[in-house]
Amino acid sequence: MVGGVSLYSDHIFRQKKDENGYLKVWGRWVEVLVTIMIIVNAFAWWMAITYASWILGPGLQELLKGMGEAVDVIKSMFNDMSMKQS
């Protein structure tokens, strides 16, 4: 929980002010809840990215392989054109 707590200051402030004009602070339970939500959110994003790369990985690998072959064909075409001009 230390990582989540370090994302915001010591307390989460409300917009209401006390009699001295200072912002009021939410209770400790709100800070704990926000910390847990930050950690769960980070874990959910990590899982989503991992799952997407697992699903898309083989397709992207094939796409990159095909693009590499296309680049090789274009290079050889330019080499052939440059030889004909000489």
N, C-alpha and C positions, 0 to 999 in steps of 0.2 A: 504494500500500500504506500510505501514511501514515494514511489515514482509518481503516483497520482496526486499525492498531497503537494509535491513540489511544483505542480503546474499552476497553482494559484497561491495567493498569499496566506497568511496565518488563518484568516477567517473569510467567510463569504458574507459580504455586506448586503443589507437590504437598502431600498431607496428611502425608507422612513428615517427620520432623524429623532434623536432623543432631545431632552430639554436643553442640553448644552450645544446642540447643533451638530453633533457627531452622528454618523450613520450607525444604525442599529445592526447587530450581527445576528445571523441565523444561528440556530442551535447547533450543537456538536453533531447531532444525528444527520443534519443536512450535509455537513462536510464529509462524513463517513459515506453517506449515500452517493454523493457526487464522486468521491474517490472510487467507489466500487463501480459506478457507471463508466468512468473513464477507463478503468482496467478492462471491464467487459467489452466496451467498444473497441479498444485496441486489440483484444483477443479475437473479436468477431472480424475485424478487418484483416488480421493476419490469416485467419482461417479462410476467408473469402478469397484472398489473393493466392493462398496455397492451393485451394481447390481449383480456381480458375487456371492456374499454371499447370496443374495436373491434367485438367481436361483439354486445355488448348496446346499444351506442350508438344505432343506428337504432330499435330497439324501445323504448328508454327515451324517445327523442325523441317517438315516436308516442304513448306513454303520457302523457307530460306535456302534449302537445297535447290529447289527449282529456280529461285532467283539467281543463285550462284551460277547455275548452268546457263541461264539467259545472259548474264554478264559475260561469261566466257564466249558465247556465240557473238555477242555484239563486239567484243574485243577482236575476235578473229575476223569479223567482217571489216572492221576499221583497218586491221593489218593488211587484209587482202586489197582494200581500196588504196591504201598508201603504196603498196607494191606496184599496182597497175599504173599509178601516176609517175613512177620513177622510170 
